[in-house]
Amino acid sequence: MPQLAPHEHDRLNRAQTLATSGEPDRAEFELQAWCDNDEQAPVQARVALAALLARRGELLRARVVLGEPHRRDTHAMDADEAVLAIGLLLAAEQEQEAYRLAAWLHHLHGHNPVVSRFVQLLDMPGLRSLPDTAYRHATRLANELVANPGLVPSLIFAQKQAPNTRTLSALRGAVRHIVYQFEATEHFASLLQALADMAELVGDEQDALRWAHRGLQVDPYNASLAMLLSRIEDNEAVGPPASQVLKRVSLKFPEYPDVQRAFADRQAYDRRKTA
């Protein structure tokens, strides 16, 4: 889920405190005012408001707060929002749309055992056998990669050539599980890059952004990660703007035409956004 600015964190904490201390109506009022008056209100605020509305049976209003999830680009959702949206769609007896979101949730976050268990508990035809299998596959793969982390870049290259949903989900889960075991080793940077690359492959841009910036903390002149940032919207709560990173890398490697081109394109894109 996207990181909150400090004032947003305080505001959300206040609403959550009200909701859990016997004043859910005040919490709902404050969250509704926030979402109505601020087009940039974070997804956490919308999810919290939708949950309060759904709890007292206001399913239609809750779905409106989430922006009619079945009509949205699912890649714009995060896992928490998708879980709530699935519950709302099922309550409204829109099982086909709930299934579509559940399949997306498994595709993007099936490596997470909590999400895997949630999808399994839905007990929907076509999904029943996937989550447990994916989690077991990820666990087994993690054990294998611990012994040979140097295989990971080759596995990522293969997925870029011919992506496979199940394999990607298992590989993401496996690398997440082992990455910090290699923090003090030569493999750490390549594992961080693998996580960024896989997140981008499945359309999870915020996760790709987080791992890319983490990788750039280890290797500030990593051209591949700089190029990845050039394809994703900035989030300065996570890391510096892509143009800043690309400038640094382009100065270090003036002989890399792809980096030079990406830097120029990103500068032009940033100028158009602020024009």
FIVEX-771952 format. One record per residue (C-alpha): residue in three letters; x, y, z; chain; residue number from 1. Coordinates in steps of 0.25 Angstrom, whole numbers, plus 5000, padded with zeros to 4 digits. Layout:
<lumses>
["ALA" [X Y Z] "A" NUM] ...
</lumses>
This chain:
<lumses>
["MET" [5000 5000 5000] "A" 1] ["PRO" [5005 5014 4997] "A" 2] ["GLN" [5013 5021 5008] "A" 3] ["LEU" [5006 5032 5015] "A" 4] ["ALA" [5011 5046 5018] "A" 5] ["PRO" [5012 5049 5032] "A" 6] ["HIS" [4999 5058 5033] "A" 7] ["GLU" [4992 5047 5025] "A" 8] ["HIS" [4997 5037 5035] "A" 9] ["ASP" [4992 5045 5047] "A" 10] ["ARG" [4978 5048 5041] "A" 11] ["LEU" [4976 5033 5038] "A" 12] ["ASN" [4981 5029 5052] "A" 13] ["ARG" [4970 5039 5058] "A" 14] ["ALA" [4959 5033 5049] "A" 15] ["GLN" [4963 5019 5053] "A" 16] ["THR" [4964 5022 5068] "A" 17] ["LEU" [4950 5028 5067] "A" 18] ["ALA" [4945 5016 5060] "A" 19] ["THR" [4950 5006 5070] "A" 20] ["SER" [4947 5015 5083] "A" 21] ["GLY" [4932 5015 5081] "A" 22] ["GLU" [4930 5027 5071] "A" 23] ["PRO" [4929 5020 5057] "A" 24] ["ASP" [4920 5031 5053] "A" 25] ["ARG" [4930 5042 5055] "A" 26] ["ALA" [4940 5034 5049] "A" 27] ["GLU" [4931 5032 5036] "A" 28] ["PHE" [4928 5047 5036] "A" 29] ["GLU" [4943 5051 5036] "A" 30] ["LEU" [4947 5041 5026] "A" 31] ["GLN" [4935 5044 5017] "A" 32] ["ALA" [4939 5059 5018] "A" 33] ["TRP" [4954 5055 5014] "A" 34] ["CYS" [4950 5047 5002] "A" 35] ["ASP" [4940 5057 4997] "A" 36] ["ASN" [4949 5069 4998] "A" 37] ["ASP" [4962 5064 4994] "A" 38] ["GLU" [4963 5057 4981] "A" 39] ["GLN" [4977 5052 4985] "A" 40] ["ALA" [4972 5045 4998] "A" 41] ["PRO" [4980 5033 5000] "A" 42] ["VAL" [4974 5019 4997] "A" 43] ["GLN" [4975 5016 5012] "A" 44] ["ALA" [4965 5026 5015] "A" 45] ["ARG" [4956 5021 5004] "A" 46] ["VAL" [4957 5007 5009] "A" 47] ["ALA" [4955 5011 5023] "A" 48] ["LEU" [4942 5019 5020] "A" 49] ["ALA" [4937 5007 5011] "A" 50] ["ALA" [4939 4997 5022] "A" 51] ["LEU" [4931 5006 5032] "A" 52] ["LEU" [4920 5008 5022] "A" 53] ["ALA" [4920 4993 5018] "A" 54] ["ARG" [4919 4989 5033] "A" 55] ["ARG" [4906 4996 5035] "A" 56] ["GLY" [4900 4991 5022] "A" 57] ["GLU" [4903 5003 5013] "A" 58] ["LEU" [4908 4994 5002] "A" 59] ["LEU" [4905 5003 4990] "A" 60] ["ARG" [4911 5015 4996] "A" 61] ["ALA" [4923 5007 5000] "A" 62] ["ARG" [4925 5002 4986] "A" 63] ["VAL" [4924 5017 4981] "A" 64] ["VAL" [4935 5021 4991] "A" 65] ["LEU" [4944 5010 4984] "A" 66] ["GLY" [4940 5015 4971] "A" 67] ["GLU" [4932 5004 4966] "A" 68] ["PRO" [4944 4994 4966] "A" 69] ["HIS" [4939 4985 4956] "A" 70] ["ARG" [4940 4996 4945] "A" 71] ["ARG" [4953 5001 4949] "A" 72] ["ASP" [4967 4997 4945] "A" 73] ["THR" [4971 4986 4955] "A" 74] ["HIS" [4985 4989 4954] "A" 75] ["ALA" [4982 5003 4961] "A" 76] ["MET" [4977 4995 4973] "A" 77] ["ASP" [4986 4990 4985] "A" 78] ["ALA" [4983 4977 4992] "A" 79] ["ASP" [4975 4983 5004] "A" 80] ["GLU" [4966 4990 4994] "A" 81] ["ALA" [4964 4978 4986] "A" 82] ["VAL" [4960 4969 4998] "A" 83] ["LEU" [4950 4979 5002] "A" 84] ["ALA" [4944 4981 4988] "A" 85] ["ILE" [4943 4966 4987] "A" 86] ["GLY" [4935 4965 4999] "A" 87] ["LEU" [4926 4976 4995] "A" 88] ["LEU" [4923 4970 4981] "A" 89] ["LEU" [4920 4957 4987] "A" 90] ["ALA" [4910 4963 4997] "A" 91] ["ALA" [4904 4970 4985] "A" 92] ["GLU" [4903 4956 4978] "A" 93] ["GLN" [4912 4960 4967] "A" 94] ["GLU" [4920 4947 4967] "A" 95] ["GLN" [4926 4948 4953] "A" 96] ["GLU" [4932 4962 4956] "A" 97] ["ALA" [4937 4957 4970] "A" 98] ["TYR" [4943 4945 4963] "A" 99] ["ARG" [4951 4954 4953] "A" 100] ["LEU" [4956 4962 4965] "A" 101] ["ALA" [4960 4950 4973] "A" 102] ["ALA" [4968 4944 4961] "A" 103] ["TRP" [4975 4957 4959] "A" 104] ["LEU" [4978 4958 4974] "A" 105] ["HIS" [4984 4944 4973] "A" 106] ["HIS" [4992 4947 4961] "A" 107] ["LEU" [4998 4960 4967] "A" 108] ["HIS" [4999 4956 4982] "A" 109] ["GLY" [4998 4941 4982] "A" 110] ["HIS" [5012 4940 4987] "A" 111] ["ASN" [5007 4946 5000] "A" 112] ["PRO" [5002 4935 5009] "A" 113] ["VAL" [4991 4944 5015] "A" 114] ["VAL" [4986 4947 5002] "A" 115] ["SER" [4987 4933 4997] "A" 116] ["ARG" [4979 4928 5009] "A" 117] ["PHE" [4968 4939 5007] "A" 118] ["VAL" [4966 4934 4992] "A" 119] ["GLN" [4966 4920 4997] "A" 120] ["LEU" [4955 4923 5007] "A" 121] ["LEU" [4946 4929 4996] "A" 122] ["ASP" [4945 4915 4991] "A" 123] ["MET" [4941 4920 4977] "A" 124] ["PRO" [4941 4910 4965] "A" 125] ["GLY" [4954 4912 4958] "A" 126] ["LEU" [4962 4917 4970] "A" 127] ["ARG" [4961 4906 4980] "A" 128] ["SER" [4974 4899 4976] "A" 129] ["LEU" [4983 4911 4973] "A" 130] ["PRO" [4986 4918 4986] "A" 131] ["ASP" [4992 4906 4994] "A" 132] ["THR" [4999 4901 4982] "A" 133] ["ALA" [5006 4915 4979] "A" 134] ["TYR" [5010 4917 4994] "A" 135] ["ARG" [5016 4903 4995] "A" 136] ["HIS" [5023 4905 4982] "A" 137] ["ALA" [5029 4918 4987] "A" 138] ["THR" [5034 4912 5000] "A" 139] ["ARG" [5040 4900 4992] "A" 140] ["LEU" [5047 4910 4982] "A" 141] ["ALA" [5052 4918 4993] "A" 142] ["ASN" [5059 4907 5000] "A" 143] ["GLU" [5066 4904 4986] "A" 144] ["LEU" [5070 4918 4984] "A" 145] ["VAL" [5076 4920 4997] "A" 146] ["ALA" [5086 4909 4993] "A" 147] ["ASN" [5088 4916 4979] "A" 148] ["PRO" [5084 4931 4979] "A" 149] ["GLY" [5092 4933 4966] "A" 150] ["LEU" [5081 4926 4958] "A" 151] ["VAL" [5071 4937 4961] "A" 152] ["PRO" [5076 4947 4949] "A" 153] ["SER" [5075 4936 4939] "A" 154] ["LEU" [5061 4932 4944] "A" 155] ["ILE" [5056 4947 4943] "A" 156] ["PHE" [5062 4947 4929] "A" 157] ["ALA" [5054 4935 4925] "A" 158] ["GLN" [5041 4941 4931] "A" 159] ["LYS" [5043 4954 4923] "A" 160] ["GLN" [5044 4946 4910] "A" 161] ["ALA" [5032 4937 4914] "A" 162] ["PRO" [5024 4942 4926] "A" 163] ["ASN" [5016 4931 4934] "A" 164] ["THR" [5007 4935 4945] "A" 165] ["ARG" [5009 4924 4954] "A" 166] ["THR" [5024 4924 4953] "A" 167] ["LEU" [5025 4939 4955] "A" 168] ["SER" [5016 4938 4967] "A" 169] ["ALA" [5024 4927 4973] "A" 170] ["LEU" [5038 4933 4969] "A" 171] ["ARG" [5033 4947 4975] "A" 172] ["GLY" [5030 4940 4988] "A" 173] ["ALA" [5043 4932 4989] "A" 174] ["VAL" [5052 4944 4986] "A" 175] ["ARG" [5044 4952 4996] "A" 176] ["HIS" [5046 4941 5006] "A" 177] ["ILE" [5061 4940 5005] "A" 178] ["VAL" [5066 4954 5000] "A" 179] ["TYR" [5070 4959 5014] "A" 180] ["GLN" [5078 4947 5017] "A" 181] ["PHE" [5088 4952 5006] "A" 182] ["GLU" [5088 4966 5011] "A" 183] ["ALA" [5103 4966 5014] "A" 184] ["THR" [5107 4958 5001] "A" 185] ["GLU" [5110 4961 4987] "A" 186] ["HIS" [5096 4955 4983] "A" 187] ["PHE" [5088 4966 4990] "A" 188] ["ALA" [5087 4976 4979] "A" 189] ["SER" [5083 4966 4969] "A" 190] ["LEU" [5072 4960 4978] "A" 191] ["LEU" [5066 4974 4980] "A" 192] ["GLN" [5067 4977 4965] "A" 193] ["ALA" [5060 4963 4963] "A" 194] ["LEU" [5048 4968 4972] "A" 195] ["ALA" [5047 4981 4965] "A" 196] ["ASP" [5047 4974 4951] "A" 197] ["MET" [5036 4964 4955] "A" 198] ["ALA" [5027 4974 4961] "A" 199] ["GLU" [5028 4982 4949] "A" 200] ["LEU" [5025 4970 4940] "A" 201] ["VAL" [5012 4967 4948] "A" 202] ["GLY" [5008 4982 4948] "A" 203] ["ASP" [5010 4985 4962] "A" 204] ["GLU" [5017 4998 4960] "A" 205] ["GLN" [5017 5003 4975] "A" 206] ["ASP" [5025 4990 4979] "A" 207] ["ALA" [5034 4992 4967] "A" 208] ["LEU" [5037 5006 4972] "A" 209] ["ARG" [5040 5002 4986] "A" 210] ["TRP" [5049 4991 4982] "A" 211] ["ALA" [5056 4999 4971] "A" 212] ["HIS" [5059 5010 4981] "A" 213] ["ARG" [5064 5000 4991] "A" 214] ["GLY" [5073 4994 4981] "A" 215] ["LEU" [5079 5008 4977] "A" 216] ["GLN" [5082 5010 4992] "A" 217] ["VAL" [5092 4998 4990] "A" 218] ["ASP" [5096 5001 4976] "A" 219] ["PRO" [5094 5016 4973] "A" 220] ["TYR" [5098 5015 4958] "A" 221] ["ASN" [5090 5003 4955] "A" 222] ["ALA" [5086 5006 4940] "A" 223] ["SER" [5075 4996 4940] "A" 224] ["LEU" [5068 5001 4952] "A" 225] ["ALA" [5069 5015 4947] "A" 226] ["MET" [5063 5011 4934] "A" 227] ["LEU" [5052 5004 4942] "A" 228] ["LEU" [5049 5017 4949] "A" 229] ["SER" [5048 5024 4936] "A" 230] ["ARG" [5035 5016 4933] "A" 231] ["ILE" [5028 5018 4946] "A" 232] ["GLU" [5021 5030 4953] "A" 233] ["ASP" [5030 5037 4964] "A" 234] ["ASN" [5026 5035 4978] "A" 235] ["GLU" [5035 5044 4986] "A" 236] ["ALA" [5031 5038 4999] "A" 237] ["VAL" [5038 5025 4994] "A" 238] ["GLY" [5050 5031 4987] "A" 239] ["PRO" [5056 5043 4979] "A" 240] ["PRO" [5049 5046 4965] "A" 241] ["ALA" [5053 5037 4953] "A" 242] ["SER" [5060 5049 4946] "A" 243] ["GLN" [5069 5051 4958] "A" 244] ["VAL" [5073 5037 4958] "A" 245] ["LEU" [5075 5036 4942] "A" 246] ["LYS" [5083 5049 4943] "A" 247] ["ARG" [5093 5043 4953] "A" 248] ["VAL" [5094 5030 4945] "A" 249] ["SER" [5095 5037 4931] "A" 250] ["LEU" [5107 5046 4936] "A" 251] ["LYS" [5114 5033 4941] "A" 252] ["PHE" [5111 5025 4928] "A" 253] ["PRO" [5111 5035 4917] "A" 254] ["GLU" [5114 5024 4907] "A" 255] ["TYR" [5100 5017 4911] "A" 256] ["PRO" [5091 5022 4900] "A" 257] ["ASP" [5078 5016 4906] "A" 258] ["VAL" [5081 5023 4919] "A" 259] ["GLN" [5083 5036 4912] "A" 260] ["ARG" [5071 5035 4904] "A" 261] ["ALA" [5062 5031 4916] "A" 262] ["PHE" [5068 5043 4923] "A" 263] ["ALA" [5064 5052 4912] "A" 264] ["ASP" [5050 5046 4911] "A" 265] ["ARG" [5047 5047 4925] "A" 266] ["GLN" [5051 5062 4926] "A" 267] ["ALA" [5042 5064 4914] "A" 268] ["TYR" [5031 5057 4921] "A" 269] ["ASP" [5033 5064 4934] "A" 270] ["ARG" [5032 5077 4927] "A" 271] ["ARG" [5019 5074 4920] "A" 272] ["LYS" [5013 5070 4934] "A" 273] ["THR" [5017 5083 4940] "A" 274] ["ALA" [5013 5092 4928] "A" 275] 
</lumses>
